[in-house]
């Protein structure tokens, strides 16, 4: 298996899309620490530049920084 098939990706999160800075298969949820496969990544913060596993984690993080 190629190295980037199991490596953590580095992304730049934008409005409605993200750019891959370092190829990989997953990112880590900033709240839960869970691995998120890039093909299922739907929640992130542009201002905090971090990913979330789902809406619950995103909402929880929003409450922490509000």
Residue pairs with C-beta under 8 A, 6 or more apart in sequence:
4 23
4 24
4 25
5 25
6 25
7 22
7 23
7 24
7 25
8 24
8 25
8 26
8 27
8 28
8 35
9 20
9 21
9 22
9 23
9 24
9 25
9 26
9 27
9 38
10 20
10 21
10 22
10 24
11 18
11 19
11 20
11 21
11 27
11 44
11 51
12 18
12 19
12 21
12 49
13 44
13 45
13 46
13 49
13 50
13 51
14 46
15 46
18 41
18 44
20 38
24 38
25 37
25 38
26 35
26 36
26 37
26 38
27 35
27 36
27 38
27 41
27 51
28 34
28 35
28 36
28 51
29 35
29 36
29 51
29 52
29 53
29 57
30 45
30 48
30 50
30 51
30 52
30 57
30 61
31 52
31 53
31 57
31 58
31 60
31 61
32 53
32 57
34 53
36 51
36 52
36 53
41 51
42 54
43 51
43 52
43 53
43 54
43 55
43 57
43 58
44 50
44 51
44 52
44 58
45 52
45 58
45 61
48 61
48 65
50 61
52 58
52 61
